[in-house]
Amino acid sequence: MRIGILGSGLMGGKLGTIFARAGHEVVFSYARSNDKLKRLARDAQGHARAGTPGEAAKEADALLLAVHWSRIDDVLKQAGDLAGKVVVTCSLPIDAGNTKLIMANTSSGAEELAKKVPKARVVSAFNTVPSEVLFGVFEAKRKKDRPSLVYCGDDERAKDAAAQLIGDVGFDAVDAGPLQIARYTEPFALLVAQLAYEGEGGPELAYRFERFGK
Ligand SMILES: NC(=O)c1ccc[n+]([C@@H]2O[C@H](COP(=O)([O-])OP(=O)(O)OC[C@H]3O[C@@H](n4cnc5c(N)ncnc54)[C@H](OP(=O)(O)O)[C@@H]3O)[C@@H](O)[C@H]2O)c1
């Protein structure tokens, strides 16, 4: 797949690198320095390059939106027309101090994003794990018991693309249903962050759902 990274920080930088190493074609965009984007592309050791958000979006089969909530409008404006595009968002609707969700229960960041880009096909994914665990999950990809990763969205083909990317990173993709379920997954992401950053054992934390019974 051709993947455009909109926001090349902790999440976008690492996921873009992993996508490139998994064989995808990646364009890193949206950082405060172009040198950083070029370095990410070089270090990815795959098919990767630096570009503007518009360039990242133009040819992409899927986009990863990975910016702070306060930067969403700016990056979308720079990306241009996203009609028909698969937009996988890991961005959480968090306040400037990164302490709390600014919406929950009656809406979610993913749903608000979908309203901003009504012709795009939005999937919420990757927001329920800390960036620190991503390379570890990728390296352990061949192990039997993969960690879970929940995703949700309203467009089945977009969800299939997201599920492929989730699997390529090394997770077991768990379809949680329509985009509205982001009202549950976004608060869950804060629980995982709490355990990762405030719990014992460090931030390299993932989770796994197990079903018992038949
Ligand atoms: N970090 C996590 O573990 C984690 C986990 C789950 C969900 N999330 C969510 O994922 C999203 C991304 O998080 P993150 O930790 O990856 O954020 P981040 O490290 O701050 O990355 C954001 C990216 O946006 C760029 N940026 C910020 N302001 C900019 C500006 N004015 N012009 C151009 N580029 C600008 C940053 O540039 P620079 O590279 O120059 O700083 C960076 O590349 C957030 O919504 C967060 O809530 C994060």
The ligand as an SDF file (V2000), in Angstrom:
LIG
                    3D

 48 52  0  0  0  0  0  0  0  0999 V2000
    2.4420    8.8810   21.8520 N   0  0  0  0  0  0  0  0  0  0  0  0
    1.6560    7.8570   22.1140 C   0  0  0  0  0  0  0  0  0  0  0  0
    2.0830    6.8610   22.7140 O   0  0  0  0  0  0  0  0  0  0  0  0
    0.2120    7.8690   21.6980 C   0  0  0  0  0  0  0  0  0  0  0  0
   -0.5620    6.7330   21.9220 C   0  0  0  0  0  0  0  0  0  0  0  0
   -1.8890    6.7190   21.4900 C   0  0  0  0  0  0  0  0  0  0  0  0
   -2.4310    7.8170   20.8520 C   0  0  0  0  0  0  0  0  0  0  0  0
   -1.6470    8.9320   20.6630 N   0  0  0  0  0  0  0  0  0  0  0  0
   -2.2500   10.0750   19.9710 C   0  0  0  0  0  0  0  0  0  0  0  0
   -1.6220   10.1260   18.6970 O   0  0  0  0  0  0  0  0  0  0  0  0
   -1.4860   11.4860   18.2640 C   0  0  0  0  0  0  0  0  0  0  0  0
   -0.0110   11.7440   17.9700 C   0  0  0  0  0  0  0  0  0  0  0  0
    0.6990   11.5740   19.1800 O   0  0  0  0  0  0  0  0  0  0  0  0
    2.2900   11.6420   19.2060 P   0  0  0  0  0  0  0  0  0  0  0  0
    2.6900   11.2770   20.5910 O   0  0  0  0  0  0  0  0  0  0  0  0
    2.8440   10.9080   18.0550 O   0  0  0  0  0  0  0  0  0  0  0  0
    2.5200   13.2120   19.0170 O   0  0  0  0  0  0  0  0  0  0  0  0
    3.8700   13.9410   18.6570 P   0  0  0  0  0  0  0  0  0  0  0  0
    5.0300   13.0750   18.9810 O   0  0  0  0  0  0  0  0  0  0  0  0
    3.7900   15.2920   19.2800 O   0  0  0  0  0  0  0  0  0  0  0  0
    3.7820   14.0680   17.0660 O   0  0  0  0  0  0  0  0  0  0  0  0
    3.0040   15.0280   16.4320 C   0  0  0  0  0  0  0  0  0  0  0  0
    3.6450   15.4160   15.1310 C   0  0  0  0  0  0  0  0  0  0  0  0
    3.0600   16.6500   14.7240 O   0  0  0  0  0  0  0  0  0  0  0  0
    4.0990   17.5670   14.4080 C   0  0  0  0  0  0  0  0  0  0  0  0
    3.7140   18.9540   14.6540 N   0  0  0  0  0  0  0  0  0  0  0  0
    3.2520   19.5140   15.7900 C   0  0  0  0  0  0  0  0  0  0  0  0
    3.0390   20.8270   15.6180 N   0  0  0  0  0  0  0  0  0  0  0  0
    3.3870   21.1050   14.3440 C   0  0  0  0  0  0  0  0  0  0  0  0
    3.3960   22.2810   13.5580 C   0  0  0  0  0  0  0  0  0  0  0  0
    3.0070   23.4540   14.0650 N   0  0  0  0  0  0  0  0  0  0  0  0
    3.7960   22.1930   12.2850 N   0  0  0  0  0  0  0  0  0  0  0  0
    4.2090   21.0130   11.7580 C   0  0  0  0  0  0  0  0  0  0  0  0
    4.2260   19.8710   12.4540 N   0  0  0  0  0  0  0  0  0  0  0  0
    3.8140   19.9040   13.7330 C   0  0  0  0  0  0  0  0  0  0  0  0
    5.2250   17.1780   15.3230 C   0  0  0  0  0  0  0  0  0  0  0  0
    6.4300   17.7280   14.8150 O   0  0  0  0  0  0  0  0  0  0  0  0
    7.8780   17.4080   15.4800 P   0  0  0  0  0  0  0  0  0  0  0  0
    8.2030   16.0110   15.0370 O   0  0  0  0  0  0  0  0  0  0  0  0
    8.7500   18.4180   14.9040 O   0  0  0  0  0  0  0  0  0  0  0  0
    7.6770   17.5010   16.9500 O   0  0  0  0  0  0  0  0  0  0  0  0
    5.1550   15.6710   15.2540 C   0  0  0  0  0  0  0  0  0  0  0  0
    5.8160   15.1760   14.1190 O   0  0  0  0  0  0  0  0  0  0  0  0
   -2.0440   12.3540   19.3960 C   0  0  0  0  0  0  0  0  0  0  0  0
   -3.3650   12.7190   19.0870 O   0  0  0  0  0  0  0  0  0  0  0  0
   -2.0260   11.4270   20.6040 C   0  0  0  0  0  0  0  0  0  0  0  0
   -3.0590   11.7370   21.5190 O   0  0  0  0  0  0  0  0  0  0  0  0
   -0.3490    8.9680   21.0580 C   0  0  0  0  0  0  0  0  0  0  0  0
  1  2  1  0
  2  3  2  0
  2  4  1  0
  4  5  1  0
  4 48  2  0
  5  6  2  0
  6  7  1  0
  7  8  2  0
  8  9  1  0
  8 48  1  0
  9 10  1  0
  9 46  1  0
 10 11  1  0
 11 12  1  0
 11 44  1  0
 12 13  1  0
 13 14  1  0
 14 15  2  0
 14 16  1  0
 14 17  1  0
 17 18  1  0
 18 19  2  0
 18 20  1  0
 18 21  1  0
 21 22  1  0
 22 23  1  0
 23 24  1  0
 23 42  1  0
 24 25  1  0
 25 26  1  0
 25 36  1  0
 26 27  1  0
 26 35  1  0
 27 28  2  0
 28 29  1  0
 29 30  1  0
 29 35  2  0
 30 31  1  0
 30 32  2  0
 32 33  1  0
 33 34  2  0
 34 35  1  0
 36 37  1  0
 36 42  1  0
 37 38  1  0
 38 39  2  0
 38 40  1  0
 38 41  1  0
 42 43  1  0
 44 45  1  0
 44 46  1  0
 46 47  1  0
M  CHG  2   8   1  16  -1
M  END
$$$$
